[in-house]
């Protein structure tokens, strides 16, 4: 066997998960680098550099283990951890730094779209504020949803029969939401509709306003430094919290936690209105992105199932042929 043949044989060990992880992580790095260079900003590597270096190392280790024919489960987990660490940080920072491009704010269009859907976004937030106890619980779901989504993704990947679809929906949805939000920035419903009087009067302090310091730093400011010191959830359209809520709600189907997952996921999506300063249109946009990502993941899942079935059938056929040959030899 030539060196070229050995190389091709090893490359065939890279599956769809490997390709998705490489494309997603490199795409996230490329998006951030492009925005940083376009805006003429300087990246503060403190903290961020460690996370990126860790994600690259985990990706390299996972790919190397795949090529060497190592333990598949460990290699897959390394790829997932690499993407969840690196892509999440890079895409979140891209949303923030992208504000420095000074694209036109689309809040007025989002309000108009909500009215077409039959909602008045300002009145909707005021209606939530009439029930402070409910908004308090919604605030817990909203602030803890990222950790819950990550736990669901990793939990599904660690199961005896791993399910990569929540991972694809979360990571792919985040990259798509980042790209879209960079060109469609918005300040959010609470700031746009001047609902600041609800802070501490029906809404918890910080509800829908926690991102405004980072928003002002990048959209209105001139400071050249971008980094962890100035980063927040500034993405409005589409709603990534909606994507996370759907990942939580659907990722636990078929487990004993499915009711808790559904309740937490729905609470996260509902909370995007009063807690995340989102418009109803943002929820629709997040749902569409999640559905597309899940559709892509489903295609890969079915293809993997067919490949496993085919290889299993091939092994069975070869085993039958070998058994037949042994029987013939004994009979002779």
C-alpha positions as CSV (number, residue, x, y, z in Angstrom):
1,X,0.0,0.0,0.0
2,X,1.4,3.4,-1.0
3,X,1.6,6.5,1.2
4,X,-1.2,8.0,-0.9
5,X,-3.4,5.0,-0.3
6,X,-2.8,5.1,3.4
7,X,-3.6,8.8,3.4
8,X,-6.9,8.2,1.6
9,X,-7.8,5.4,3.9
10,X,-7.3,7.6,7.0
11,X,-9.2,10.5,5.5
12,X,-12.2,8.2,5.0
13,X,-12.4,7.9,8.8
14,X,-13.5,11.5,8.9
15,X,-17.3,11.5,9.2
16,X,-20.0,14.2,8.8
17,X,-19.5,15.3,12.5
18,X,-15.8,16.0,11.8
19,X,-16.6,18.0,8.6
20,X,-19.3,20.0,10.4
21,X,-17.0,20.8,13.4
22,X,-14.2,21.9,11.1
23,X,-16.4,24.1,8.9
24,X,-18.3,25.6,11.9
25,X,-15.2,26.4,13.9
26,X,-13.2,27.8,11.0
27,X,-16.3,29.7,9.8
28,X,-16.7,31.3,13.3
29,X,-13.1,32.3,13.4
30,X,-13.3,33.7,9.9
31,X,-16.5,35.7,10.7
32,X,-14.9,37.3,13.8
33,X,-11.6,38.0,11.9
34,X,-13.4,39.6,9.0
35,X,-15.5,41.9,11.2
36,X,-12.5,42.9,13.4
37,X,-10.4,43.8,10.3
38,X,-13.4,45.6,8.6
39,X,-14.0,47.7,11.7
40,X,-10.3,48.4,12.2
41,X,-10.5,47.3,15.8
42,X,-7.8,45.6,18.0
43,X,-8.7,42.3,19.6
44,X,-8.0,41.9,23.3
45,X,-6.7,38.4,23.6
46,X,-6.8,38.2,27.4
47,X,-9.1,35.3,28.3
48,X,-10.3,35.1,24.7
49,X,-7.0,33.7,23.5
50,X,-7.0,30.9,26.0
51,X,-10.5,29.9,24.9
52,X,-9.6,29.9,21.2
53,X,-6.4,28.0,21.8
54,X,-8.2,25.4,23.8
55,X,-10.8,25.0,21.1
56,X,-8.2,24.6,18.4
57,X,-6.3,22.1,20.5
58,X,-9.5,20.1,21.2
59,X,-10.4,20.1,17.5
60,X,-6.9,19.0,16.5
61,X,-6.9,16.2,19.1
62,X,-10.3,15.0,17.9
63,X,-9.3,15.0,14.2
64,X,-6.0,13.3,15.0
65,X,-7.8,10.6,17.0
66,X,-10.2,10.0,14.1
67,X,-7.4,9.7,11.6
68,X,-5.5,7.3,13.9
69,X,-8.6,5.1,14.4
70,X,-8.7,5.9,18.1
71,X,-11.8,5.7,20.4
72,X,-14.7,7.2,18.4
73,X,-16.7,8.4,21.4
74,X,-13.7,10.3,22.8
75,X,-12.9,11.8,19.5
76,X,-16.5,12.9,18.9
77,X,-16.7,14.5,22.4
78,X,-13.5,16.4,21.7
79,X,-15.0,17.8,18.5
80,X,-18.2,18.9,20.3
81,X,-16.3,20.5,23.1
82,X,-14.0,22.4,20.6
83,X,-17.0,23.8,18.8
84,X,-19.0,24.6,21.9
85,X,-16.1,26.5,23.4
86,X,-14.6,28.3,20.4
87,X,-17.6,28.9,18.2
88,X,-19.8,30.2,21.0
89,X,-17.3,32.8,22.2
90,X,-16.3,33.9,18.6
91,X,-19.9,34.2,17.4
92,X,-21.1,36.1,20.5
93,X,-18.2,38.5,20.1
94,X,-19.0,38.9,16.4
95,X,-22.5,40.0,17.2
96,X,-21.0,42.7,19.5
97,X,-18.2,43.9,17.3
98,X,-20.5,43.8,14.3
99,X,-22.3,46.8,15.7
100,X,-19.3,48.9,14.9
101,X,-20.2,48.5,11.2
102,X,-23.0,50.9,11.9
103,X,-25.6,49.1,9.8
104,X,-29.1,50.8,10.1
105,X,-31.1,49.7,13.1
106,X,-34.2,47.7,12.2
107,X,-36.3,48.3,15.4
108,X,-38.9,50.2,13.5
109,X,-39.3,47.4,11.0
110,X,-39.5,44.8,13.8
111,X,-42.3,46.8,15.5
112,X,-44.1,47.0,12.2
113,X,-43.7,43.3,11.6
114,X,-45.1,42.6,15.1
115,X,-48.1,44.7,14.4
116,X,-48.7,42.6,11.2
117,X,-48.6,39.5,13.4
118,X,-51.2,41.0,15.7
119,X,-48.9,42.1,18.6
120,X,-48.0,45.5,20.1
121,X,-44.6,44.8,21.5
122,X,-44.6,47.7,24.0
123,X,-48.1,46.7,25.4
124,X,-46.9,43.1,25.5
125,X,-44.0,43.9,27.8
126,X,-46.3,46.1,30.0
127,X,-48.7,43.1,30.3
128,X,-45.9,40.9,31.5
129,X,-44.9,43.6,34.1
130,X,-48.4,43.3,35.7
131,X,-47.2,39.9,37.1
132,X,-43.9,40.4,38.8
133,X,-43.7,36.9,40.2
134,X,-44.1,35.4,36.7
135,X,-41.4,37.7,35.3
136,X,-39.1,36.8,38.2
137,X,-39.4,33.1,37.3
138,X,-39.1,33.9,33.6
139,X,-35.9,35.7,34.4
140,X,-34.4,32.6,36.0
141,X,-35.2,30.5,32.9
142,X,-33.8,33.2,30.6
143,X,-30.5,33.7,32.5
144,X,-29.9,29.9,32.9
145,X,-31.0,28.8,29.4
146,X,-27.5,28.9,28.0
147,X,-26.1,26.5,30.6
148,X,-29.2,24.3,30.3
149,X,-28.9,24.1,26.5
150,X,-25.2,23.2,26.7
151,X,-26.0,20.5,29.3
152,X,-28.7,19.1,26.9
153,X,-26.3,19.1,24.0
154,X,-23.5,17.4,25.9
155,X,-25.9,15.0,27.5
156,X,-27.3,13.8,24.2
157,X,-23.7,13.4,22.8
158,X,-22.7,11.2,25.8
159,X,-25.7,8.8,25.6
160,X,-25.0,5.2,24.6
161,X,-26.6,6.0,21.2
162,X,-25.4,9.6,20.7
163,X,-27.8,12.1,19.1
164,X,-25.9,14.9,17.4
165,X,-28.9,16.9,16.3
166,X,-29.2,19.2,19.3
167,X,-25.5,20.0,18.8
168,X,-26.0,20.9,15.2
169,X,-29.1,23.0,15.9
170,X,-27.3,24.9,18.7
171,X,-24.0,25.5,17.0
172,X,-25.2,25.9,13.5
173,X,-28.1,28.1,14.7
174,X,-25.7,30.4,16.6
175,X,-23.5,30.9,13.6
176,X,-26.5,31.7,11.4
177,X,-27.9,34.1,14.0
178,X,-24.6,35.8,14.3
179,X,-24.3,36.4,10.6
180,X,-27.8,37.8,10.3
181,X,-27.7,40.0,13.4
182,X,-24.5,41.6,12.2
183,X,-26.4,43.0,9.2
184,X,-29.7,43.6,11.0
185,X,-28.8,45.2,14.3
186,X,-31.4,46.5,16.7
187,X,-31.4,48.0,20.2
188,X,-34.3,46.0,21.5
189,X,-37.9,46.6,22.3
190,X,-37.5,48.0,25.8
191,X,-35.0,50.6,24.8
192,X,-36.7,51.5,21.5
193,X,-40.1,51.8,23.2
194,X,-38.7,53.6,26.2
195,X,-40.0,51.2,28.8
196,X,-37.3,51.9,31.4
197,X,-39.9,52.8,34.0
198,X,-40.7,49.1,34.3
199,X,-37.2,48.4,35.8
200,X,-38.0,47.3,39.4
201,X,-41.7,48.0,38.8
202,X,-42.9,44.7,37.3
203,X,-39.6,43.7,35.7
204,X,-36.4,42.7,37.4
205,X,-33.6,45.3,37.2
206,X,-31.6,44.7,34.1
207,X,-34.5,43.0,32.2
208,X,-34.1,43.9,28.6
209,X,-31.4,46.5,29.3
210,X,-28.5,44.4,30.4
211,X,-27.0,44.5,26.9
212,X,-27.2,48.3,26.4
213,X,-23.7,49.2,27.8
214,X,-22.1,46.8,25.2
215,X,-24.5,48.1,22.6
216,X,-23.4,51.7,23.2
217,X,-19.7,50.8,23.4
218,X,-19.7,49.3,19.9
219,X,-22.5,51.1,18.0
220,X,-22.0,54.6,19.4
221,X,-18.5,54.4,20.8
222,X,-15.1,54.9,19.1
223,X,-12.8,52.9,21.4
224,X,-10.6,50.6,19.3
225,X,-10.5,47.6,21.7
226,X,-12.8,44.5,21.3
227,X,-12.8,41.7,23.9
228,X,-14.3,40.0,26.9
229,X,-14.5,43.3,28.8
230,X,-17.2,44.6,26.5
231,X,-19.4,41.7,25.4
232,X,-23.1,40.9,26.0
233,X,-26.1,39.4,24.3
234,X,-26.7,42.2,21.9
235,X,-28.3,40.0,19.2
236,X,-31.9,40.9,18.8
237,X,-33.1,39.5,15.4
238,X,-33.2,36.6,15.2
239,X,-33.6,35.4,18.8
240,X,-30.9,32.9,19.7
241,X,-32.6,32.3,23.1
242,X,-35.5,31.0,21.1
243,X,-33.1,28.5,19.4
244,X,-31.8,27.5,22.8
245,X,-35.3,27.1,24.2
246,X,-36.2,24.8,21.3
247,X,-33.0,22.8,21.7
248,X,-33.9,22.3,25.4
249,X,-37.5,21.4,24.7
250,X,-36.8,18.9,21.9
251,X,-33.4,17.6,23.0
252,X,-34.9,15.9,26.0
253,X,-37.6,14.1,24.1
254,X,-37.6,10.4,24.8
255,X,-36.0,10.8,28.2
256,X,-37.6,10.9,31.7
257,X,-36.9,14.7,31.7
258,X,-39.0,15.5,28.7
259,X,-41.7,17.3,30.6
260,X,-39.2,19.4,32.5
261,X,-37.3,20.1,29.3
262,X,-40.5,21.2,27.5
263,X,-41.5,23.5,30.4
264,X,-38.0,25.1,30.7
265,X,-37.7,25.5,26.9
266,X,-41.1,27.2,26.6
267,X,-40.4,29.4,29.6
268,X,-37.1,30.5,27.9
269,X,-38.9,31.4,24.7
270,X,-41.6,33.3,26.5
271,X,-39.0,35.1,28.6
272,X,-37.4,36.6,25.5
273,X,-40.1,39.2,25.4
274,X,-39.8,40.8,28.8
275,X,-36.3,39.7,29.8
276,X,-34.5,39.8,26.4
277,X,-36.2,42.8,25.0
278,X,-37.1,40.8,21.9
279,X,-39.9,41.3,19.5
280,X,-42.3,38.5,18.5
281,X,-40.7,38.6,15.0
282,X,-37.4,37.7,16.6
283,X,-39.0,34.5,18.0
284,X,-40.3,33.7,14.6
285,X,-36.8,34.2,13.1
286,X,-35.2,32.1,15.7
287,X,-37.7,29.3,15.1
288,X,-37.1,29.3,11.4
289,X,-33.3,29.0,11.9
290,X,-33.7,26.2,14.4
291,X,-36.0,24.3,12.0
292,X,-33.5,24.7,9.1
293,X,-30.6,23.6,11.3
294,X,-32.6,20.6,12.6
295,X,-33.6,19.7,9.1
296,X,-29.9,19.6,8.1
297,X,-29.1,17.6,11.2
298,X,-31.9,15.2,10.4
299,X,-30.5,14.5,6.9
300,X,-27.1,13.8,8.4
301,X,-28.7,11.6,11.1
302,X,-30.5,9.5,8.5
303,X,-27.5,9.2,6.3
304,X,-25.5,8.0,9.2
305,X,-28.2,5.5,10.1
306,X,-28.2,4.2,6.5
307,X,-24.4,3.9,6.5
308,X,-24.4,2.0,9.8
309,X,-27.1,-0.3,8.5
310,X,-25.2,-0.9,5.3
311,X,-21.9,-1.7,7.1
312,X,-23.8,-4.0,9.4
313,X,-25.4,-5.8,6.4
314,X,-22.0,-6.0,4.8
315,X,-20.4,-7.5,8.0
316,X,-23.3,-10.0,8.2
317,X,-22.8,-11.1,4.6
318,X,-19.1,-11.5,5.0
319,X,-19.6,-13.5,8.2
320,X,-22.1,-15.8,6.4
321,X,-19.7,-16.4,3.6
322,X,-16.9,-17.2,6.1
323,X,-19.2,-19.6,8.0
324,X,-20.2,-21.3,4.7
325,X,-16.6,-21.7,3.7
326,X,-15.7,-23.3,7.1
327,X,-18.7,-25.7,6.8
328,X,-17.7,-26.8,3.3
329,X,-14.1,-27.4,4.5
330,X,-15.4,-29.5,7.4
331,X,-17.7,-31.5,5.1
332,X,-14.8,-32.2,2.7
